[in-house]
């Protein structure tokens, strides 16, 4: 009997001992199961959050793109007011901006204090299957000579966008020459452009091919880092048709060091060659555009202003618009041959003119959400420095002491330093107020004339510009 009791106790003890040793393993298994279940719960929560985000996005899109006619036409606001068919094949989008400024100039300048409705632009975009695009840009000009008001069509073109590496455009549009000149005026870093940008081919009528990478070669690596544009134009200036055999050729290359994912960081390289003269807006050789200190007296004077003949130009630039920091650097050089000038009906081969300019601009946006106006509200202090020079490189000396412009064979060019301090007040992404304090140092001419001796004021001149911009 004792033997049976002893055996029974041994069996019970053995079972308890094995259970005791197995308990840590079981606890570890239970802990693993708990961790697995917690991970599964987290994944489910993430899926629910994603579904909520998608639902919110759908709701937001439905608010900006409400269906207006039983699903046949969609209308709303997205980078402008739009209306499109439900299948998206036809799209009409209208946007634009208004840019007005008030300028206060110190005395002894030729520019009076004035309020200028600088730009009143409407952009009309029409798309067909996202491949065909028509753009019209009517502009209400209120800064015309004599204070006149006029409606003009700044740009009008049609383009085919079906091939990313080879797209085509024909009509009247910006020539792809300078980086700052191709910037939307509502996005200018400072109110005025650097003085050298008043003397290059701005808009013209022509044909252009452009795209990413090499034309008709779909290399994804090249397309991600490189884009190009090359165009053939009339060369007669803004929206002027010419049926002569003279042409202007402009080529441009953009290099994106951070790929197309960061399109606002790039290097800009461009060149142009023109066989004819610049006769219209954006074609005059002008310096210190804010005060209208013209190198040439007027558009009707044939002795100095005529610059018929071959013209060549190059431009290099760099832009960084990212993370609230804005940096712009640009260099431009142009040579005017003047080998086909006509003065008083006589064809004259005159000495060439050369002009070059450089600019550097910086700004930084400080968001001020505490104003209660949204995350786009804030202030943006800015600084820009530019230098412009134009001289008759091979003058015969006849312009020495001749005021104010020299002679046709010895033009009194000028060097100009421009310094701008400013600040932008962003109320939201649609409304902005700007202030610029502009200082011009108008140096003496190549023949030794000071600006005051030329009868146009002189030395360092100041101007204060206030601007408001509304875009939609």
VENTAHU-V539921 format. One line per field, one symbol per residue. ss: DSSP state (a for helix, b for strand, c for the rest). A space follows every 10 residues. Layout:
BEGIN
ss = ???
END
This chain:
BEGIN
ss = caaaaaaaaa aaaaaaaaaa aaaaaaaaaa aaaaaaaaaa aaaaaaaaaa aaaaaaaaaa aaaaccbccc ccbbbbbccc bbbbbccccb bbbbbbbbbb bbbbbccccc cccbbbbbbb bbbbbbbbcc cbbbbbbbbb bcccaaaccb bbbbbbbbbb ccccccbbbb bbbbccccca aaccaaaccc ccccaaaacc ccbbbbbbbb bbcbccbcca aaaaabbbbb bbbccccccc cccccccbbb bbbbbcccca aaccbbbbbb bbbbcccccc cccccbbccc ccbbcccccc cccccccccc bbbbbbbbbb bbccbbbbbb bbbbbbcccc bbbccbbbcc ccbbbbbbbb bbbbbbbcaa accccccbbb bbbbbbbbbb bbcccccccc cccccbbccb bccbbbbbbb bbbbbbcccc bbbbbbbbbb bbcccccccc ccccccccbb bbbbbbbbbb bc
END
